[in-house]
Amino acid sequence: QVQLVESGGGLVQPGGSLRLSCAASGSIFGLFYMRWHRQAPGKQRELVAGISWDGNTNYADSVKGRFTISRDNAKNTVYLQINSLKPEDTAVYYCNVQFPVRALDVWGKGILITVSS
């Protein structure tokens, strides 16, 4: 079993910054992708950013230049640095870890970011 624990969300003013963390624990072995998704009220969940085991990253067009994903393989932790926050970034952010060889896909419980003045 693999468990994910997200942290770092909260209420922030437009233009502010936050850093999300997601720590994986349990049966961590093999290569795995780490991703952040989000779901805004009334909208479908969407992929925000992803990072492979060797550091290759990808981002949704809506967050390019403002969001930065990174990972610490020694700590099995993925981070999402979020700058220049906008009200439309308000959403529940979910951490996701995928082990392709093991066909294992794990999700965190989600953490809320509210961008409001």
N, C-alpha and C positions, 0 to 999 in steps of 0.2 A: 504494500500500500504506500501511496505517496500523499502527503498532505501539503497544502499551500496555505500560508498565512500572509494576508495583505495588510499593509499599514501605510499611514501617511496622508490619508484623505482629510477632508474637512471643508469648512467654509472659507472662501477666499474672495477678495475683491477683484474685479476685472483688472487685468494687467499684472496681477500677482503671479507667484510661482509656488509650486508644490513639488515634492519628490515622493513618489510612491515606491514602496518596497514590497517584494513578494519573496518569502523564504520557503524553499521546498525542503521537506524532511521525509524520512522514512526510507523506502527501498529505492534509493537514488543510485542507479548505475546505468551505464550505456550513454549514448549520445542523445541529446534532447533539445528541442526547440523551446524557447520561452517567449510568450507573447502577452500583450495587453489588449483587451477588448473593452468596449464600453457600450452601455445601453442607456440612451437618454429616454426621458419619459415619453411614452407613446411611440417610440421608435424601435426598430430592430437592433439587435446587438451587431456591432461592427468591429472589425479588426482595426486597432489603432497603430500598433507597432509590433514587430517581431525581431528576434535575434537568434541566430543559429549557434551551435556549440562552438563554432570557430569565429564568431563575432560578426558575421554578415547580418546587416540590418535591413529592414524594410518598414515603410511608414505609409499610412493613409495620406492622401494628398491634402486633406484638410488640416493635418497637424505638422506637415513638413516644415522645418525651420523653427518650430516652437517646442516640439517634443523630442527628447533624446532617450533612447533605450540603451541600457547597458547591463552587463551581468558580471557577477563574481563567481566563477566556477568553484573556487575553493569554499565558498559559503553557500553554494547552490541558491543564489539570490539574484533576482532580476530587479532592475530599477527603472523607473520612468520619471525623468526630469521634465517637468511641464512648466514652460514659461509663457508669458504674455497671455494669460488665461482669458478666455472670452465667456460670456454667459452661455453660449452654445456648447461649451465644453462640459456643462453640467450634466452629470451622468453617474451611473454606477460603473466603476471600473473593475474589470475582472482579470485576474491573472490566469494564465493557461500554460500548462507544460505538456508537451507532446513528445512521447518516446516512439519514434516511427518503427524501429525494429521490434519493439515489444507490443506495438499496436495499443499503446496506453495513452489516454488523453485525460488529463486531470484539470479540474477547474477550482479556483478559489471561490469563496462565498461572495466576494465583491466588496467594494469599498466606495462610499459616496463622496463625490466632489461636487460642491455647490459653488458656483461663481455668481456672486451677487453683491451689489453695493448696498 
